[in-house]
Amino acid sequence: MTIENAGEATLRKQRICNSAGENDLHLVGSGPGMVCWPSFLITGQMWRAQVDHFASSHKIFLADSPATAKAIP
């Protein structure tokens, strides 16, 4: 797991395995869970404004699509 800064929120990044291969999952915040899964060929960066808004009250799971360059098939 690695740590990176994304605007106001600090993301914890880890690699997950699924039926499409391996891809990055970013975790931030605490509280009720919120999953943000992007569309095909888009990374979790598209949710940056929502992360900054909800990270103080929710645990957010940001996934990078397995089709992005960050994904490992």
Residue pairs with C-beta under 8 A, 6 or more apart in sequence:
1 12
1 13
1 14
2 12
2 13
2 14
3 10
3 11
3 12
3 13
4 10
4 11
4 13
4 26
5 11
6 26
6 28
6 45
6 48
6 51
6 52
7 48
7 51
7 52
8 52
8 55
9 28
9 29
9 51
9 52
9 55
9 60
10 28
11 26
11 27
11 28
11 51
11 62
12 26
12 27
12 28
13 24
13 25
13 26
13 27
14 24
14 25
14 27
15 22
15 23
15 24
15 25
15 72
16 22
16 23
16 24
16 25
16 63
18 66
20 66
20 67
20 71
20 73
21 66
21 71
21 72
21 73
22 66
22 71
22 72
22 73
23 63
23 64
23 65
23 66
23 68
23 70
23 71
23 72
24 44
24 63
24 64
24 70
24 71
25 61
25 62
25 63
25 64
26 44
26 61
26 62
26 63
26 64
27 59
27 60
27 61
27 62
28 51
28 55
28 59
28 60
28 62
29 51
29 54
29 55
29 56
29 57
29 58
29 59
29 60
30 58
30 59
31 57
31 58
31 59
32 57
32 58
32 59
33 58
33 59
33 60
33 61
34 54
34 58
34 59
34 60
34 61
35 60
35 61
35 63
36 44
36 47
36 50
36 51
36 60
36 61
36 62
36 63
37 63
37 65
38 44
38 46
38 47
38 63
38 64
38 65
39 65
40 65
40 67
41 65
41 67
41 68
42 65
42 68
43 64
43 65
43 68
43 70
44 62
44 63
44 64
47 60
47 62
50 60
51 60
51 62
54 60
64 70
64 71
65 71
66 73
